[in-house]
């Protein structure tokens, strides 16, 4: 059974940094596309960043140059380094796995990120 456990959220002032982690179990981690999504109050969940099994990354325009997604296949963990945080980054951040080979979606429980102005 696939489990994704996020950690690293919290309250940070504007301009600060946070590093989110997502530990995966129950799957062949290295084969899967991993991603981070976020959902702010009253808004739809949106894609923040993805990283494929080859290490290629993709970011939503609003975080380019500030956030970096990475993965450690030995630890079955994906990270999201968030720098230059803005109040509009405030949201619940969710870890996502698209499992190989069918792309089945799995989600973590979410971690709250709050950026104060």
GILINSUL-V451820 format. One record per residue. N is the residue number from 1. RES is the residue in three letters. SS is DSSP state (~ for helix, > for strand, _ for the rest). BURIAL is + if it has 16 or more other ideal C-beta (glycine too) atoms within 10 Angstrom, else -. Layout:
n=<N N>
res=<RES RES>
ss=<SS SS>
burial=<BURIAL BURIAL>
//
This chain:
n=<1 2 3 4 5 6 7 8 9 10 11 12 13 14 15 16 17 18 19 20 21 22 23 24 25 26 27 28 29 30 31 32 33 34 35 36 37 38 39 40 41 42 43 44 45 46 47 48 49 50 51 52 53 54 55 56 57 58 59 60 61 62 63 64 65 66 67 68 69 70 71 72 73 74 75 76 77 78 79 80 81 82 83 84 85 86 87 88 89 90 91 92 93 94 95 96 97 98 99 100 101 102 103 104 105 106 107 108 109 110 111 112 113 114 115 116 117>
res=<UNK UNK UNK UNK UNK UNK UNK UNK UNK UNK UNK UNK UNK UNK UNK UNK UNK UNK UNK UNK UNK UNK UNK UNK UNK UNK UNK UNK UNK UNK UNK UNK UNK UNK UNK UNK UNK UNK UNK UNK UNK UNK UNK UNK UNK UNK UNK UNK UNK UNK UNK UNK UNK UNK UNK UNK UNK UNK UNK UNK UNK UNK UNK UNK UNK UNK UNK UNK UNK UNK UNK UNK UNK UNK UNK UNK UNK UNK UNK UNK UNK UNK UNK UNK UNK UNK UNK UNK UNK UNK UNK UNK UNK UNK UNK UNK UNK UNK UNK UNK UNK UNK UNK UNK UNK UNK UNK UNK UNK UNK UNK UNK UNK UNK UNK UNK UNK>
ss=<_ _ > > > > > _ _ > > > > _ _ _ _ > > > > > > > > _ _ _ ~ ~ ~ _ > > > > > > > _ _ _ _ _ _ > > > > > > _ _ _ _ _ > > > _ ~ ~ ~ _ _ _ > > > > > > _ _ _ _ > > > > > > _ _ _ _ ~ ~ ~ _ > > > > > > > > > _ _ _ _ > > > > _ _ _ > > > > > > _>
burial=<- - - + - + - + + - - + - - - - - + - + + + + + - - + - + - - + + + + + + + - - - - - - - - - + + + + - - - - - - - + - - - + - - - + + + - + - - - - + + + + + - + - - + - - - + + + + + + + + + - + - - - - - - + - + - + + - + - + - ->
//
